[in-house]
Amino acid sequence: MFARTGGVWRLGLERVSALLAAIGAPQRAYPVFHVAGTNGKGSTVATLDAMLRGAGLRVGRYTSPHLVNFAERIVVNGVPMSHDQIAAWLTEWEPLLTELGATFFEATTAMALWHFADEGVDVAVVEVGLGGRLDATNIVSPVAAGVTQIGFDHMEYLGGTLSEIAGEKAGIYKSGTAAVVGDTDPSIRELLRARAEASGAHPILVTGRDWEVHDIVVDAAGTSFSLTVGGTSRRLTTPLVGQFQAHNAAVALAMLRGAGGRWAEVEARAETLLKGVWLAGRFHRAEPWLFDVAHNADGAATVVANLLAVGMPQPLTAVVCVLRDKDWRGILLAVARAAERIVVTMAPTVPASRMWDLQEVDAWAASEGLPVQRIDDFSSALAQARAEAATVLVTGSFHTVGDAMERLQVHPVAR
């Protein structure tokens, strides 16, 4: 599977369509909730997964990338697909994957959708990998599709403006099914609404129009907020920490309402079911460690805001490794607002083609007057940060957090 990684992304639905048709169109065996967005889609998926499971349903969850183990991507009722199951599937279908020229993500998507059917799930929650319109997951016909907050990421594939990126994300909206618009920026929100309408989606639920989130309070226990729908307000709490976690939870709830019927009945139980939400690698505390996979400037700014709201033990040191094609300058500037010291390093699993230049990073940080120390060896960076701080934030990418969790024996699936 990993031999299929590397190089540029090959977006498009032709190969995954042929692959799924050949293995029996498993994606038609169960209803799907489909989630796209730059920031917040993982939290929205986790919220849907927890609520649907809490309602007694058997739920498949497909996410990417993984932190430590490939099997984290494909989970049924909290249990990752076993290595034996993965090996058996690949043994059977590898010739077809090669014949079709399937990419790593296309093969993984097909494997996940097949596994969910084989496991007899009642419903699946599927996270978009990149963009939306041409992403392999867009082969599903969802009961509801939701787009969370839009930001700058993957511009080489999705476009250089927020409008262009939003247009690609809006490609998951489908005719005759619920579309949820979760971006809080008025211009992007209107663009997404218009794209949903053009797709023939129905109903279309829009934040700020069909629901309001207000009175958000963030503390160490999570995020509480008031949600107003149709003139009726409820006070809700998600265990996920951060101002935007209120909006992410509201998107998940809107998707359930939009899908209607038994799904809306699940939404009505939000006060109770939200208590089961949990997401590894997002403000994930395992004292003295704090892990967050923020890999763009907006995500890093959110982590810092959460740190300031919760009040972690001081002093705080950040261990940071960012992929070279990301806005590492913006991430470091954001992290510097909360960290007394920043250790820049190289996570071992970062592909050679995406390694940031630590010499360049060190020189730039010095020119900006940032409290940055370069320690190339990853294990040494973790050890030294721990020796000198009461809290150690590990951030910058999934590779950074996953590699740290593996070394520190913090399991990303166990709670």
Number of C-alpha atoms within 10 A of each C-alpha: 13 9 7 15 12 13 7 8 13 15 18 15 17 13 20 25 17 14 23 20 13 12 13 12 18 20 23 13 18 19 17 22 25 28 32 34 27 23 23 24 25 22 24 30 28 25 30 28 29 23 25 25 21 21 15 11 15 19 27 30 29 28 21 19 15 16 25 20 15 18 18 21 19 26 21 22 17 17 14 18 20 14 12 9 13 17 10 12 14 17 10 10 15 15 11 15 20 12 10 14 15 21 23 16 24 26 23 22 26 23 22 27 25 20 22 26 20 11 13 15 19 18 23 29 22 29 25 26 21 23 27 27 22 21 25 27 28 25 20 20 20 27 22 30 30 32 33 27 22 23 20 19 23 15 16 9 15 22 17 13 13 17 18 15 24 29 21 23 28 28 21 31 35 23 16 15 20 27 35 33 29 27 28 17 12 11 12 21 23 15 18 27 22 14 21 27 17 12 18 16 20 19 19 24 22 22 20 17 10 15 18 17 20 14 10 19 16 24 18 15 12 18 21 23 23 19 22 17 15 9 9 9 15 13 15 19 25 26 20 29 26 28 20 21 24 26 26 28 29 24 32 30 25 28 30 27 22 24 22 17 10 10 17 16 13 21 23 13 13 19 13 14 21 23 18 15 20 19 19 21 23 21 23 20 16 13 12 14 23 21 27 23 24 24 23 25 23 18 21 23 20 19 25 19 19 21 22 14 16 16 11 18 13 13 14 23 29 30 31 27 29 30 24 14 14 20 17 21 16 15 23 27 16 21 28 17 13 22 25 16 21 25 23 25 25 24 26 16 12 19 12 10 11 13 17 19 13 17 11 10 18 16 12 14 19 13 9 11 9 19 15 25 16 17 17 16 13 21 18 12 21 24 10 14 22 19 10 13 20 16 22 29 29 29 29 31 23 26 24 28 29 28 20 24 20 14 12 13 9 16 14 19 17 8 8
